[in-house]
Structure formats: structure tokens, C-alpha cells
Amino acid sequence: MFEQRSLREYLRRYAAGEIPREEMIATVAAWEFEESDWEEGHIEPSHQDNTLDVVAGARLLGDITDEDVEEIQRRVDARG
């Protein structure tokens, strides 16, 4: 599994075609997310990059699809 340093960078690598979809979904669904320290007016946190807000920001930026987010959420919910 990908060494968890930067979720934002991992999703950028996926968007660039460097990581297969299934691998991305499995990795992100297993990610140890931090609590968000969100600032109003930002699409994604500028100083944190291991939060669910980064996933939402990647969706808004078109780096991942709504279907990707739904599958990630399904797997996160299943791990309980």
C-alpha cells in the first residue's frame, strides 16, 4: 500500500493516470483520516492534506468522480 504522507498528492497522482482506479479507491477507503481544520472560503484545507475535505475537494476539482466518492464512502462505512 502507498505510504501515507499526502492524500492530496496521492489523488493528484491518480488524476494524472499514475494509479489505477481500484487501487486508489482501496487506498483512500483505508486511509487514516485526520480531523478537519477547515477555513471558510477554501475548497480544501491548505494546511492539512489527510482529511475527508481533501477527498471532497478532489471531487470538486474533477480529479475523482462522484462514483469514486460513493464507493470510497461505502467502503469506509463498511469498515465501521
Secondary structure by P-SEA (a helix, b strand, c coil): ccccccaaaaaaaaaaccccaaaaaaaaaacccccccccccccccccccccaaaaaaaaaaccccaaaaaaaaaaaaaac
